[in-house]
Amino acid sequence: MMGSSTTRLVTLALLLLPTICTHTAMGQTASGTLRGQVSDPSGAVIPGATVSATPAAGQARTAQTDGQGKYELSGLAPGKYTVTAGAKGFTAFQQDVEVAARQVTNLDIPLQILVEQERVTVEEQGTTVDVSPTNNASALVIQGKDLDALSDDPDELQSELEALAGPSTGPNGGQIYIDGFTGG
């Protein structure tokens, strides 16, 4: 049999045990959980998206969505977090969330489709007719010292110009224009 002092000691230990356990549990930080689903504008889930929760001071916690687009970040210290999410072909998501101790915070994340903008500039360029002899592929323009080398006699000048033009097709052969006029 035990003595009365031993019984008192056992009784005292049993009374203090809940108090000791409570103080130990209070010394540990209770954590919260952040979970949800990532989807596109049509409501289709996005597997393989990256979700991160970053506290004001500390390391970011990151998770990948599963085949159903679901994610879970557990063991988060209570406080405010900046949650970011992204996936290829979608715009980035960012939102501030409060995580409470021993609570599950649900945050479903809608990602918008990334629209890549391309710029096409169309300028009006009308078809123009250029009657300038310098833009005529079959025209031979003589100016300056080449013109001075030709004869002053009109009949000889015509023969020299026809020789420069070479053989021509058509009923009248080649035509000679002087300052835009012919035949004179």
MODELLER restraints for C-alpha pairs under 7 A, 6 or more apart:
rsr = mdl.restraints
at = mdl.atoms
rsr.add(forms.Gaussian(group=physical.xy_distance, feature=features.Distance(at['CA:30:A'], at['CA:77:A']), mean=7.00, stdev=0.5))
rsr.add(forms.Gaussian(group=physical.xy_distance, feature=features.Distance(at['CA:30:A'], at['CA:101:A']), mean=5.31, stdev=0.5))
rsr.add(forms.Gaussian(group=physical.xy_distance, feature=features.Distance(at['CA:30:A'], at['CA:102:A']), mean=6.05, stdev=0.5))
rsr.add(forms.Gaussian(group=physical.xy_distance, feature=features.Distance(at['CA:31:A'], at['CA:75:A']), mean=5.05, stdev=0.5))
rsr.add(forms.Gaussian(group=physical.xy_distance, feature=features.Distance(at['CA:31:A'], at['CA:76:A']), mean=5.15, stdev=0.5))
rsr.add(forms.Gaussian(group=physical.xy_distance, feature=features.Distance(at['CA:31:A'], at['CA:77:A']), mean=4.81, stdev=0.5))
rsr.add(forms.Gaussian(group=physical.xy_distance, feature=features.Distance(at['CA:31:A'], at['CA:78:A']), mean=6.03, stdev=0.5))
rsr.add(forms.Gaussian(group=physical.xy_distance, feature=features.Distance(at['CA:31:A'], at['CA:101:A']), mean=4.92, stdev=0.5))
rsr.add(forms.Gaussian(group=physical.xy_distance, feature=features.Distance(at['CA:31:A'], at['CA:102:A']), mean=5.61, stdev=0.5))
rsr.add(forms.Gaussian(group=physical.xy_distance, feature=features.Distance(at['CA:32:A'], at['CA:74:A']), mean=6.29, stdev=0.5))
rsr.add(forms.Gaussian(group=physical.xy_distance, feature=features.Distance(at['CA:32:A'], at['CA:75:A']), mean=5.78, stdev=0.5))
rsr.add(forms.Gaussian(group=physical.xy_distance, feature=features.Distance(at['CA:32:A'], at['CA:76:A']), mean=5.08, stdev=0.5))
rsr.add(forms.Gaussian(group=physical.xy_distance, feature=features.Distance(at['CA:32:A'], at['CA:77:A']), mean=6.25, stdev=0.5))
rsr.add(forms.Gaussian(group=physical.xy_distance, feature=features.Distance(at['CA:32:A'], at['CA:78:A']), mean=6.17, stdev=0.5))
rsr.add(forms.Gaussian(group=physical.xy_distance, feature=features.Distance(at['CA:32:A'], at['CA:99:A']), mean=6.01, stdev=0.5))
rsr.add(forms.Gaussian(group=physical.xy_distance, feature=features.Distance(at['CA:32:A'], at['CA:100:A']), mean=5.62, stdev=0.5))
rsr.add(forms.Gaussian(group=physical.xy_distance, feature=features.Distance(at['CA:32:A'], at['CA:101:A']), mean=4.76, stdev=0.5))
rsr.add(forms.Gaussian(group=physical.xy_distance, feature=features.Distance(at['CA:32:A'], at['CA:102:A']), mean=4.95, stdev=0.5))
rsr.add(forms.Gaussian(group=physical.xy_distance, feature=features.Distance(at['CA:32:A'], at['CA:103:A']), mean=5.11, stdev=0.5))
rsr.add(forms.Gaussian(group=physical.xy_distance, feature=features.Distance(at['CA:32:A'], at['CA:104:A']), mean=6.00, stdev=0.5))
rsr.add(forms.Gaussian(group=physical.xy_distance, feature=features.Distance(at['CA:33:A'], at['CA:73:A']), mean=5.70, stdev=0.5))
rsr.add(forms.Gaussian(group=physical.xy_distance, feature=features.Distance(at['CA:33:A'], at['CA:74:A']), mean=4.24, stdev=0.5))
rsr.add(forms.Gaussian(group=physical.xy_distance, feature=features.Distance(at['CA:33:A'], at['CA:75:A']), mean=6.17, stdev=0.5))
rsr.add(forms.Gaussian(group=physical.xy_distance, feature=features.Distance(at['CA:33:A'], at['CA:76:A']), mean=6.01, stdev=0.5))
rsr.add(forms.Gaussian(group=physical.xy_distance, feature=features.Distance(at['CA:33:A'], at['CA:103:A']), mean=6.37, stdev=0.5))
rsr.add(forms.Gaussian(group=physical.xy_distance, feature=features.Distance(at['CA:33:A'], at['CA:104:A']), mean=4.69, stdev=0.5))
rsr.add(forms.Gaussian(group=physical.xy_distance, feature=features.Distance(at['CA:33:A'], at['CA:105:A']), mean=6.05, stdev=0.5))
rsr.add(forms.Gaussian(group=physical.xy_distance, feature=features.Distance(at['CA:34:A'], at['CA:72:A']), mean=5.78, stdev=0.5))
rsr.add(forms.Gaussian(group=physical.xy_distance, feature=features.Distance(at['CA:34:A'], at['CA:73:A']), mean=5.09, stdev=0.5))
rsr.add(forms.Gaussian(group=physical.xy_distance, feature=features.Distance(at['CA:34:A'], at['CA:74:A']), mean=6.29, stdev=0.5))
rsr.add(forms.Gaussian(group=physical.xy_distance, feature=features.Distance(at['CA:34:A'], at['CA:104:A']), mean=5.85, stdev=0.5))
rsr.add(forms.Gaussian(group=physical.xy_distance, feature=features.Distance(at['CA:34:A'], at['CA:105:A']), mean=4.83, stdev=0.5))
rsr.add(forms.Gaussian(group=physical.xy_distance, feature=features.Distance(at['CA:34:A'], at['CA:106:A']), mean=5.97, stdev=0.5))
rsr.add(forms.Gaussian(group=physical.xy_distance, feature=features.Distance(at['CA:35:A'], at['CA:71:A']), mean=5.57, stdev=0.5))
rsr.add(forms.Gaussian(group=physical.xy_distance, feature=features.Distance(at['CA:35:A'], at['CA:72:A']), mean=4.25, stdev=0.5))
rsr.add(forms.Gaussian(group=physical.xy_distance, feature=features.Distance(at['CA:35:A'], at['CA:73:A']), mean=6.18, stdev=0.5))
rsr.add(forms.Gaussian(group=physical.xy_distance, feature=features.Distance(at['CA:35:A'], at['CA:105:A']), mean=6.34, stdev=0.5))
rsr.add(forms.Gaussian(group=physical.xy_distance, feature=features.Distance(at['CA:35:A'], at['CA:106:A']), mean=5.11, stdev=0.5))
rsr.add(forms.Gaussian(group=physical.xy_distance, feature=features.Distance(at['CA:35:A'], at['CA:107:A']), mean=6.07, stdev=0.5))
rsr.add(forms.Gaussian(group=physical.xy_distance, feature=features.Distance(at['CA:36:A'], at['CA:70:A']), mean=5.70, stdev=0.5))
rsr.add(forms.Gaussian(group=physical.xy_distance, feature=features.Distance(at['CA:36:A'], at['CA:71:A']), mean=5.71, stdev=0.5))
rsr.add(forms.Gaussian(group=physical.xy_distance, feature=features.Distance(at['CA:36:A'], at['CA:72:A']), mean=6.76, stdev=0.5))
rsr.add(forms.Gaussian(group=physical.xy_distance, feature=features.Distance(at['CA:36:A'], at['CA:106:A']), mean=5.31, stdev=0.5))
rsr.add(forms.Gaussian(group=physical.xy_distance, feature=features.Distance(at['CA:36:A'], at['CA:107:A']), mean=4.85, stdev=0.5))
rsr.add(forms.Gaussian(group=physical.xy_distance, feature=features.Distance(at['CA:36:A'], at['CA:108:A']), mean=4.62, stdev=0.5))
rsr.add(forms.Gaussian(group=physical.xy_distance, feature=features.Distance(at['CA:37:A'], at['CA:69:A']), mean=5.27, stdev=0.5))
rsr.add(forms.Gaussian(group=physical.xy_distance, feature=features.Distance(at['CA:37:A'], at['CA:70:A']), mean=4.24, stdev=0.5))
rsr.add(forms.Gaussian(group=physical.xy_distance, feature=features.Distance(at['CA:37:A'], at['CA:71:A']), mean=6.16, stdev=0.5))
rsr.add(forms.Gaussian(group=physical.xy_distance, feature=features.Distance(at['CA:37:A'], at['CA:108:A']), mean=4.77, stdev=0.5))
rsr.add(forms.Gaussian(group=physical.xy_distance, feature=features.Distance(at['CA:37:A'], at['CA:109:A']), mean=6.11, stdev=0.5))
rsr.add(forms.Gaussian(group=physical.xy_distance, feature=features.Distance(at['CA:38:A'], at['CA:45:A']), mean=5.87, stdev=0.5))
rsr.add(forms.Gaussian(group=physical.xy_distance, feature=features.Distance(at['CA:38:A'], at['CA:46:A']), mean=5.69, stdev=0.5))
rsr.add(forms.Gaussian(group=physical.xy_distance, feature=features.Distance(at['CA:38:A'], at['CA:69:A']), mean=5.22, stdev=0.5))
rsr.add(forms.Gaussian(group=physical.xy_distance, feature=features.Distance(at['CA:38:A'], at['CA:70:A']), mean=6.40, stdev=0.5))
rsr.add(forms.Gaussian(group=physical.xy_distance, feature=features.Distance(at['CA:38:A'], at['CA:108:A']), mean=5.96, stdev=0.5))
rsr.add(forms.Gaussian(group=physical.xy_distance, feature=features.Distance(at['CA:38:A'], at['CA:109:A']), mean=4.67, stdev=0.5))
rsr.add(forms.Gaussian(group=physical.xy_distance, feature=features.Distance(at['CA:38:A'], at['CA:110:A']), mean=5.85, stdev=0.5))
rsr.add(forms.Gaussian(group=physical.xy_distance, feature=features.Distance(at['CA:39:A'], at['CA:45:A']), mean=4.16, stdev=0.5))
rsr.add(forms.Gaussian(group=physical.xy_distance, feature=features.Distance(at['CA:39:A'], at['CA:46:A']), mean=5.21, stdev=0.5))
rsr.add(forms.Gaussian(group=physical.xy_distance, feature=features.Distance(at['CA:39:A'], at['CA:69:A']), mean=6.80, stdev=0.5))
rsr.add(forms.Gaussian(group=physical.xy_distance, feature=features.Distance(at['CA:39:A'], at['CA:109:A']), mean=6.39, stdev=0.5))
rsr.add(forms.Gaussian(group=physical.xy_distance, feature=features.Distance(at['CA:39:A'], at['CA:110:A']), mean=5.06, stdev=0.5))
rsr.add(forms.Gaussian(group=physical.xy_distance, feature=features.Distance(at['CA:39:A'], at['CA:111:A']), mean=6.08, stdev=0.5))
rsr.add(forms.Gaussian(group=physical.xy_distance, feature=features.Distance(at['CA:40:A'], at['CA:46:A']), mean=6.76, stdev=0.5))
rsr.add(forms.Gaussian(group=physical.xy_distance, feature=features.Distance(at['CA:40:A'], at['CA:110:A']), mean=5.64, stdev=0.5))
rsr.add(forms.Gaussian(group=physical.xy_distance, feature=features.Distance(at['CA:40:A'], at['CA:111:A']), mean=5.09, stdev=0.5))
rsr.add(forms.Gaussian(group=physical.xy_distance, feature=features.Distance(at['CA:40:A'], at['CA:112:A']), mean=6.09, stdev=0.5))
rsr.add(forms.Gaussian(group=physical.xy_distance, feature=features.Distance(at['CA:41:A'], at['CA:110:A']), mean=6.56, stdev=0.5))
rsr.add(forms.Gaussian(group=physical.xy_distance, feature=features.Distance(at['CA:41:A'], at['CA:111:A']), mean=6.72, stdev=0.5))
rsr.add(forms.Gaussian(group=physical.xy_distance, feature=features.Distance(at['CA:41:A'], at['CA:112:A']), mean=6.04, stdev=0.5))
rsr.add(forms.Gaussian(group=physical.xy_distance, feature=features.Distance(at['CA:45:A'], at['CA:68:A']), mean=6.11, stdev=0.5))
rsr.add(forms.Gaussian(group=physical.xy_distance, feature=features.Distance(at['CA:45:A'], at['CA:69:A']), mean=4.87, stdev=0.5))
rsr.add(forms.Gaussian(group=physical.xy_distance, feature=features.Distance(at['CA:46:A'], at['CA:69:A']), mean=4.86, stdev=0.5))
rsr.add(forms.Gaussian(group=physical.xy_distance, feature=features.Distance(at['CA:47:A'], at['CA:65:A']), mean=5.21, stdev=0.5))
rsr.add(forms.Gaussian(group=physical.xy_distance, feature=features.Distance(at['CA:47:A'], at['CA:66:A']), mean=5.31, stdev=0.5))
rsr.add(forms.Gaussian(group=physical.xy_distance, feature=features.Distance(at['CA:47:A'], at['CA:67:A']), mean=4.91, stdev=0.5))
rsr.add(forms.Gaussian(group=physical.xy_distance, feature=features.Distance(at['CA:47:A'], at['CA:68:A']), mean=6.23, stdev=0.5))
rsr.add(forms.Gaussian(group=physical.xy_distance, feature=features.Distance(at['CA:47:A'], at['CA:69:A']), mean=4.49, stdev=0.5))
rsr.add(forms.Gaussian(group=physical.xy_distance, feature=features.Distance(at['CA:48:A'], at['CA:64:A']), mean=5.52, stdev=0.5))
rsr.add(forms.Gaussian(group=physical.xy_distance, feature=features.Distance(at['CA:48:A'], at['CA:65:A']), mean=4.98, stdev=0.5))
rsr.add(forms.Gaussian(group=physical.xy_distance, feature=features.Distance(at['CA:48:A'], at['CA:66:A']), mean=6.26, stdev=0.5))
rsr.add(forms.Gaussian(group=physical.xy_distance, feature=features.Distance(at['CA:49:A'], at['CA:64:A']), mean=5.55, stdev=0.5))
rsr.add(forms.Gaussian(group=physical.xy_distance, feature=features.Distance(at['CA:49:A'], at['CA:65:A']), mean=5.29, stdev=0.5))
rsr.add(forms.Gaussian(group=physical.xy_distance, feature=features.Distance(at['CA:49:A'], at['CA:85:A']), mean=6.90, stdev=0.5))
rsr.add(forms.Gaussian(group=physical.xy_distance, feature=features.Distance(at['CA:49:A'], at['CA:86:A']), mean=5.71, stdev=0.5))
rsr.add(forms.Gaussian(group=physical.xy_distance, feature=features.Distance(at['CA:49:A'], at['CA:87:A']), mean=4.72, stdev=0.5))
rsr.add(forms.Gaussian(group=physical.xy_distance, feature=features.Distance(at['CA:50:A'], at['CA:62:A']), mean=6.97, stdev=0.5))
rsr.add(forms.Gaussian(group=physical.xy_distance, feature=features.Distance(at['CA:50:A'], at['CA:63:A']), mean=5.93, stdev=0.5))
rsr.add(forms.Gaussian(group=physical.xy_distance, feature=features.Distance(at['CA:50:A'], at['CA:64:A']), mean=4.72, stdev=0.5))
rsr.add(forms.Gaussian(group=physical.xy_distance, feature=features.Distance(at['CA:50:A'], at['CA:65:A']), mean=6.59, stdev=0.5))
rsr.add(forms.Gaussian(group=physical.xy_distance, feature=features.Distance(at['CA:50:A'], at['CA:85:A']), mean=5.46, stdev=0.5))
rsr.add(forms.Gaussian(group=physical.xy_distance, feature=features.Distance(at['CA:50:A'], at['CA:86:A']), mean=5.50, stdev=0.5))
rsr.add(forms.Gaussian(group=physical.xy_distance, feature=features.Distance(at['CA:50:A'], at['CA:87:A']), mean=6.47, stdev=0.5))
rsr.add(forms.Gaussian(group=physical.xy_distance, feature=features.Distance(at['CA:51:A'], at['CA:62:A']), mean=5.63, stdev=0.5))
rsr.add(forms.Gaussian(group=physical.xy_distance, feature=features.Distance(at['CA:51:A'], at['CA:63:A']), mean=5.33, stdev=0.5))
rsr.add(forms.Gaussian(group=physical.xy_distance, feature=features.Distance(at['CA:51:A'], at['CA:64:A']), mean=6.19, stdev=0.5))
rsr.add(forms.Gaussian(group=physical.xy_distance, feature=features.Distance(at['CA:51:A'], at['CA:84:A']), mean=5.77, stdev=0.5))
rsr.add(forms.Gaussian(group=physical.xy_distance, feature=features.Distance(at['CA:51:A'], at['CA:85:A']), mean=4.37, stdev=0.5))
rsr.add(forms.Gaussian(group=physical.xy_distance, feature=features.Distance(at['CA:51:A'], at['CA:86:A']), mean=6.85, stdev=0.5))
rsr.add(forms.Gaussian(group=physical.xy_distance, feature=features.Distance(at['CA:52:A'], at['CA:60:A']), mean=6.27, stdev=0.5))
rsr.add(forms.Gaussian(group=physical.xy_distance, feature=features.Distance(at['CA:52:A'], at['CA:61:A']), mean=5.49, stdev=0.5))
rsr.add(forms.Gaussian(group=physical.xy_distance, feature=features.Distance(at['CA:52:A'], at['CA:62:A']), mean=4.23, stdev=0.5))
rsr.add(forms.Gaussian(group=physical.xy_distance, feature=features.Distance(at['CA:52:A'], at['CA:63:A']), mean=6.43, stdev=0.5))
rsr.add(forms.Gaussian(group=physical.xy_distance, feature=features.Distance(at['CA:52:A'], at['CA:83:A']), mean=5.55, stdev=0.5))
rsr.add(forms.Gaussian(group=physical.xy_distance, feature=features.Distance(at['CA:52:A'], at['CA:84:A']), mean=5.26, stdev=0.5))
rsr.add(forms.Gaussian(group=physical.xy_distance, feature=features.Distance(at['CA:52:A'], at['CA:85:A']), mean=6.35, stdev=0.5))
rsr.add(forms.Gaussian(group=physical.xy_distance, feature=features.Distance(at['CA:53:A'], at['CA:60:A']), mean=5.47, stdev=0.5))
rsr.add(forms.Gaussian(group=physical.xy_distance, feature=features.Distance(at['CA:53:A'], at['CA:61:A']), mean=5.30, stdev=0.5))
rsr.add(forms.Gaussian(group=physical.xy_distance, feature=features.Distance(at['CA:53:A'], at['CA:62:A']), mean=6.51, stdev=0.5))
rsr.add(forms.Gaussian(group=physical.xy_distance, feature=features.Distance(at['CA:53:A'], at['CA:81:A']), mean=5.74, stdev=0.5))
rsr.add(forms.Gaussian(group=physical.xy_distance, feature=features.Distance(at['CA:53:A'], at['CA:82:A']), mean=5.59, stdev=0.5))
rsr.add(forms.Gaussian(group=physical.xy_distance, feature=features.Distance(at['CA:53:A'], at['CA:83:A']), mean=4.45, stdev=0.5))
rsr.add(forms.Gaussian(group=physical.xy_distance, feature=features.Distance(at['CA:53:A'], at['CA:84:A']), mean=6.59, stdev=0.5))
rsr.add(forms.Gaussian(group=physical.xy_distance, feature=features.Distance(at['CA:54:A'], at['CA:60:A']), mean=4.18, stdev=0.5))
rsr.add(forms.Gaussian(group=physical.xy_distance, feature=features.Distance(at['CA:54:A'], at['CA:61:A']), mean=6.45, stdev=0.5))
rsr.add(forms.Gaussian(group=physical.xy_distance, feature=features.Distance(at['CA:54:A'], at['CA:81:A']), mean=5.21, stdev=0.5))
rsr.add(forms.Gaussian(group=physical.xy_distance, feature=features.Distance(at['CA:54:A'], at['CA:82:A']), mean=5.16, stdev=0.5))
rsr.add(forms.Gaussian(group=physical.xy_distance, feature=features.Distance(at['CA:54:A'], at['CA:83:A']), mean=6.44, stdev=0.5))
rsr.add(forms.Gaussian(group=physical.xy_distance, feature=features.Distance(at['CA:55:A'], at['CA:80:A']), mean=6.14, stdev=0.5))
rsr.add(forms.Gaussian(group=physical.xy_distance, feature=features.Distance(at['CA:55:A'], at['CA:81:A']), mean=4.46, stdev=0.5))
rsr.add(forms.Gaussian(group=physical.xy_distance, feature=features.Distance(at['CA:55:A'], at['CA:82:A']), mean=6.42, stdev=0.5))
rsr.add(forms.Gaussian(group=physical.xy_distance, feature=features.Distance(at['CA:56:A'], at['CA:81:A']), mean=6.66, stdev=0.5))
rsr.add(forms.Gaussian(group=physical.xy_distance, feature=features.Distance(at['CA:63:A'], at['CA:71:A']), mean=6.38, stdev=0.5))
rsr.add(forms.Gaussian(group=physical.xy_distance, feature=features.Distance(at['CA:63:A'], at['CA:72:A']), mean=6.85, stdev=0.5))
rsr.add(forms.Gaussian(group=physical.xy_distance, feature=features.Distance(at['CA:63:A'], at['CA:73:A']), mean=6.65, stdev=0.5))
rsr.add(forms.Gaussian(group=physical.xy_distance, feature=features.Distance(at['CA:64:A'], at['CA:71:A']), mean=6.31, stdev=0.5))
rsr.add(forms.Gaussian(group=physical.xy_distance, feature=features.Distance(at['CA:65:A'], at['CA:71:A']), mean=4.71, stdev=0.5))
rsr.add(forms.Gaussian(group=physical.xy_distance, feature=features.Distance(at['CA:78:A'], at['CA:99:A']), mean=5.15, stdev=0.5))
rsr.add(forms.Gaussian(group=physical.xy_distance, feature=features.Distance(at['CA:78:A'], at['CA:100:A']), mean=4.84, stdev=0.5))
rsr.add(forms.Gaussian(group=physical.xy_distance, feature=features.Distance(at['CA:78:A'], at['CA:101:A']), mean=5.16, stdev=0.5))
rsr.add(forms.Gaussian(group=physical.xy_distance, feature=features.Distance(at['CA:79:A'], at['CA:98:A']), mean=5.62, stdev=0.5))
rsr.add(forms.Gaussian(group=physical.xy_distance, feature=features.Distance(at['CA:79:A'], at['CA:99:A']), mean=5.31, stdev=0.5))
rsr.add(forms.Gaussian(group=physical.xy_distance, feature=features.Distance(at['CA:79:A'], at['CA:100:A']), mean=6.56, stdev=0.5))
rsr.add(forms.Gaussian(group=physical.xy_distance, feature=features.Distance(at['CA:80:A'], at['CA:96:A']), mean=6.87, stdev=0.5))
rsr.add(forms.Gaussian(group=physical.xy_distance, feature=features.Distance(at['CA:80:A'], at['CA:97:A']), mean=5.71, stdev=0.5))
rsr.add(forms.Gaussian(group=physical.xy_distance, feature=features.Distance(at['CA:80:A'], at['CA:98:A']), mean=4.41, stdev=0.5))
rsr.add(forms.Gaussian(group=physical.xy_distance, feature=features.Distance(at['CA:80:A'], at['CA:99:A']), mean=6.20, stdev=0.5))
rsr.add(forms.Gaussian(group=physical.xy_distance, feature=features.Distance(at['CA:81:A'], at['CA:96:A']), mean=5.62, stdev=0.5))
rsr.add(forms.Gaussian(group=physical.xy_distance, feature=features.Distance(at['CA:81:A'], at['CA:97:A']), mean=5.26, stdev=0.5))
rsr.add(forms.Gaussian(group=physical.xy_distance, feature=features.Distance(at['CA:81:A'], at['CA:98:A']), mean=6.19, stdev=0.5))
rsr.add(forms.Gaussian(group=physical.xy_distance, feature=features.Distance(at['CA:82:A'], at['CA:94:A']), mean=6.84, stdev=0.5))
rsr.add(forms.Gaussian(group=physical.xy_distance, feature=features.Distance(at['CA:82:A'], at['CA:95:A']), mean=5.74, stdev=0.5))
rsr.add(forms.Gaussian(group=physical.xy_distance, feature=features.Distance(at['CA:82:A'], at['CA:96:A']), mean=4.41, stdev=0.5))
rsr.add(forms.Gaussian(group=physical.xy_distance, feature=features.Distance(at['CA:82:A'], at['CA:97:A']), mean=6.27, stdev=0.5))
rsr.add(forms.Gaussian(group=physical.xy_distance, feature=features.Distance(at['CA:83:A'], at['CA:94:A']), mean=5.55, stdev=0.5))
rsr.add(forms.Gaussian(group=physical.xy_distance, feature=features.Distance(at['CA:83:A'], at['CA:95:A']), mean=5.29, stdev=0.5))
rsr.add(forms.Gaussian(group=physical.xy_distance, feature=features.Distance(at['CA:83:A'], at['CA:96:A']), mean=5.96, stdev=0.5))
rsr.add(forms.Gaussian(group=physical.xy_distance, feature=features.Distance(at['CA:83:A'], at['CA:97:A']), mean=6.85, stdev=0.5))
rsr.add(forms.Gaussian(group=physical.xy_distance, feature=features.Distance(at['CA:84:A'], at['CA:93:A']), mean=5.30, stdev=0.5))
rsr.add(forms.Gaussian(group=physical.xy_distance, feature=features.Distance(at['CA:84:A'], at['CA:94:A']), mean=4.40, stdev=0.5))
rsr.add(forms.Gaussian(group=physical.xy_distance, feature=features.Distance(at['CA:84:A'], at['CA:95:A']), mean=6.66, stdev=0.5))
rsr.add(forms.Gaussian(group=physical.xy_distance, feature=features.Distance(at['CA:85:A'], at['CA:92:A']), mean=5.94, stdev=0.5))
rsr.add(forms.Gaussian(group=physical.xy_distance, feature=features.Distance(at['CA:85:A'], at['CA:93:A']), mean=5.03, stdev=0.5))
rsr.add(forms.Gaussian(group=physical.xy_distance, feature=features.Distance(at['CA:85:A'], at['CA:94:A']), mean=6.68, stdev=0.5))
rsr.add(forms.Gaussian(group=physical.xy_distance, feature=features.Distance(at['CA:86:A'], at['CA:92:A']), mean=4.89, stdev=0.5))
rsr.add(forms.Gaussian(group=physical.xy_distance, feature=features.Distance(at['CA:86:A'], at['CA:93:A']), mean=6.34, stdev=0.5))
rsr.add(forms.Gaussian(group=physical.xy_distance, feature=features.Distance(at['CA:89:A'], at['CA:113:A']), mean=6.21, stdev=0.5))
rsr.add(forms.Gaussian(group=physical.xy_distance, feature=features.Distance(at['CA:89:A'], at['CA:114:A']), mean=5.36, stdev=0.5))
rsr.add(forms.Gaussian(group=physical.xy_distance, feature=features.Distance(at['CA:90:A'], at['CA:111:A']), mean=6.11, stdev=0.5))
rsr.add(forms.Gaussian(group=physical.xy_distance, feature=features.Distance(at['CA:90:A'], at['CA:112:A']), mean=5.55, stdev=0.5))
rsr.add(forms.Gaussian(group=physical.xy_distance, feature=features.Distance(at['CA:90:A'], at['CA:113:A']), mean=4.44, stdev=0.5))
rsr.add(forms.Gaussian(group=physical.xy_distance, feature=features.Distance(at['CA:90:A'], at['CA:114:A']), mean=4.47, stdev=0.5))
rsr.add(forms.Gaussian(group=physical.xy_distance, feature=features.Distance(at['CA:91:A'], at['CA:111:A']), mean=6.39, stdev=0.5))
rsr.add(forms.Gaussian(group=physical.xy_distance, feature=features.Distance(at['CA:91:A'], at['CA:112:A']), mean=5.56, stdev=0.5))
rsr.add(forms.Gaussian(group=physical.xy_distance, feature=features.Distance(at['CA:91:A'], at['CA:113:A']), mean=6.12, stdev=0.5))
rsr.add(forms.Gaussian(group=physical.xy_distance, feature=features.Distance(at['CA:91:A'], at['CA:114:A']), mean=5.06, stdev=0.5))
rsr.add(forms.Gaussian(group=physical.xy_distance, feature=features.Distance(at['CA:93:A'], at['CA:111:A']), mean=6.49, stdev=0.5))
rsr.add(forms.Gaussian(group=physical.xy_distance, feature=features.Distance(at['CA:99:A'], at['CA:105:A']), mean=6.25, stdev=0.5))
rsr.add(forms.Gaussian(group=physical.xy_distance, feature=features.Distance(at['CA:133:A'], at['CA:139:A']), mean=6.18, stdev=0.5))
rsr.add(forms.Gaussian(group=physical.xy_distance, feature=features.Distance(at['CA:133:A'], at['CA:141:A']), mean=6.93, stdev=0.5))
rsr.add(forms.Gaussian(group=physical.xy_distance, feature=features.Distance(at['CA:134:A'], at['CA:141:A']), mean=6.83, stdev=0.5))
rsr.add(forms.Gaussian(group=physical.xy_distance, feature=features.Distance(at['CA:150:A'], at['CA:157:A']), mean=6.45, stdev=0.5))
rsr.add(forms.Gaussian(group=physical.xy_distance, feature=features.Distance(at['CA:151:A'], at['CA:157:A']), mean=5.24, stdev=0.5))
rsr.add(forms.Gaussian(group=physical.xy_distance, feature=features.Distance(at['CA:168:A'], at['CA:174:A']), mean=5.40, stdev=0.5))
rsr.add(forms.Gaussian(group=physical.xy_distance, feature=features.Distance(at['CA:176:A'], at['CA:182:A']), mean=5.87, stdev=0.5))
